[in-house]
Amino acid sequence: MKLYVSSYAPNPRRVAMFIAEKGISGIESITVDLSANEHKTDDYRAKNPMAKTPALELDDGRVLAESRAICTYLEGRYPEPNLMGVGFEEIAFIEMADRRAEMHLLLGIANCVRHTHPALAGLEQPQFPEFGSSQGEKMLENARWFDGVLARQPYLAGERFTVADITAFCALEFARGLMKFKPGAAGLPHLQEWRDRIAERPSAKVK
Ligand SMILES: N[C@@H](CCC(=O)N[C@@H](CS)C(=O)NCC(=O)O)C(=O)O
């Protein structure tokens, strides 16, 4: 299999971290340079018509895009360690936590960075800086809610590490680099403690 990834990009990092947590070896990693618009070439669009990374090319030539869908595929193929739940109830609750991380943290961070940061001007045209800033403010409100969750439980979905922690961690690391956002400095100590704990995992070093 081949995994198409891009440097500094949070979604490819989610999948790379998931693979590292699973200890899967043998997936070839191919870097698609977003700043050089390599994801918009005909060759890459033939693999993923949405022109986004990551994408996982299977050995039979089919291509799977969307980070969560790629994780679902890998979870099925490499069930241990389990990261997405066992049985319908746990699967549903972990999916809820993961979607919250994706929609209420990652999306706001991505919109803020894409619309305010000069480095993203090549990817996001036109940029709407006011929209970007308001997305950053809404993300902060959401981060406060996540801080409350982590005051009560060690991981986003409850008592154990799951895909939801991967999504939220990759989102916050992106914000740390490009928004200079640090939960502790924003008065969110539980989110900061959780982030520092996740950063200790070997999979967090994979980028
Ligand atoms: N919903 C997709 C989002 C993928 C995505 O937005 N990828 C970014 C990198 S993090 C990208 O390829 N951006 C290129 C662009 O927007 O032109 C997923 O979950 O994988």
The ligand as an SDF file (V2000), in Angstrom:
LIG
                    3D

 20 19  0  0  0  0  0  0  0  0999 V2000
  -11.6920   15.6520    4.9480 N   0  0  0  0  0  0  0  0  0  0  0  0
  -10.3290   15.3730    4.5350 C   0  0  0  0  0  0  0  0  0  0  0  0
   -9.5440   16.6650    4.5930 C   0  0  0  0  0  0  0  0  0  0  0  0
   -8.2210   16.5610    3.8470 C   0  0  0  0  0  0  0  0  0  0  0  0
   -7.5060   17.8940    3.7830 C   0  0  0  0  0  0  0  0  0  0  0  0
   -8.1040   18.9730    3.9120 O   0  0  0  0  0  0  0  0  0  0  0  0
   -6.2150   17.8110    3.5540 N   0  0  0  0  0  0  0  0  0  0  0  0
   -5.4070   19.0080    3.4350 C   0  0  0  0  0  0  0  0  0  0  0  0
   -4.0810   18.7890    4.1490 C   0  0  0  0  0  0  0  0  0  0  0  0
   -4.3530   18.7030    5.9130 S   0  0  0  0  0  0  0  0  0  0  0  0
   -5.1300   19.2830    1.9700 C   0  0  0  0  0  0  0  0  0  0  0  0
   -4.8950   18.3680    1.2200 O   0  0  0  0  0  0  0  0  0  0  0  0
   -5.1630   20.5490    1.5680 N   0  0  0  0  0  0  0  0  0  0  0  0
   -4.8820   20.9490    0.2190 C   0  0  0  0  0  0  0  0  0  0  0  0
   -5.8040   22.0100   -0.2770 C   0  0  0  0  0  0  0  0  0  0  0  0
   -6.7150   22.3940    0.4500 O   0  0  0  0  0  0  0  0  0  0  0  0
   -5.6210   22.4660   -1.4180 O   0  0  0  0  0  0  0  0  0  0  0  0
   -9.7260   14.2910    5.4280 C   0  0  0  0  0  0  0  0  0  0  0  0
  -10.3140   13.9850    6.4730 O   0  0  0  0  0  0  0  0  0  0  0  0
   -8.7010   13.6980    5.0970 O   0  0  0  0  0  0  0  0  0  0  0  0
  1  2  1  0
  2  3  1  0
  2 18  1  0
  3  4  1  0
  4  5  1  0
  5  6  2  0
  5  7  1  0
  7  8  1  0
  8  9  1  0
  8 11  1  0
  9 10  1  0
 11 12  2  0
 11 13  1  0
 13 14  1  0
 14 15  1  0
 15 16  2  0
 15 17  1  0
 18 19  2  0
 18 20  1  0
M  END
$$$$
